[in-house]
Amino acid sequence: MQLHAIPGYIENIYLVEDSAGLMLLDGCSRADVETVCRYITAEIGQSLSALKLIVVTHMHPDHAGGARLLQQRSGALLACHPKAPGWYRGIAGRAAHAIDVALTWWVAGKLGKPKRHIWYTPTLQPDVRLSDEQRLPIFDDWQVIYTPGHTNHDISLLHRPSQQIYVADLIVSVKKRLTSPYPVCHPNQYKRSLERISKLQPSTVYCAHVRPLSHQDIDYPALIAQAPALPKNHWHSSKVRIYRAFGWQLNQH
């Protein structure tokens, strides 16, 4: 198994190559579609049809935005957690999607990147729905680890023979310090997800926004201790602002 790291619009893109073909460990952003296609054809000299599986770890723009277009170009299967297709459902969901696209542009600006076309349909029609501890189709050396908290449907992907794991946004870096992502929609689940990864003792941890880490690089107790006790997301932040504006007391329970 060879793991190719491709610099993306705002994230690290990981492409698996083995005897079964090619697999994307995440659906990247719409701005990354041409980058991935060019890498497959020009850098490793394969046809786009060699891409057999695209996994979406969660529905945010830099993880799901390019999945559908890449599937159309390659014919690959599309896989995600069963809760992922409904993440942006309804009026509130569509509003959250628009905010998340805007946040992606904001991050790109912080990285000195130009504004690119990243809008995508916020629904997903997967070929495969992935449950906890399930082996991936075609690439059965890889196992799904359900790691919710950032959203209600995040998954990580463990390569069992080498104990390497891709955790997407479970861990990010702010001012060169490892920390929790934004948002954390389910704080208790997030802390349990960190505990679960810690117990696996992976040889290498790959993140979407952090360089590859060894197990010893990560202080899991410190990450868990500093993780938010309450939801840290768009809606909770707005609620706090409204309550403060009117001088109301926010119920913390």
Secondary structure by P-SEA (a helix, b strand, c coil): cbbbbbbcccbbbbbbbccccbbbcccccccaaaaaaaaaccccccccccccbbbbcccccccccaaaaaaaacbbbbbbccccccccccaaaaaaaaaaaaaaaaaaaaaccccccccccccccccccccccccccccccbbbbbbcccccbbbbbbcccccbbbbcccccccccbbbbccccccaaaaaaaaaaaaaacccbbbbcccccccccccaaaaaaaacccccccaaaaaaaaaaaaaccccccc
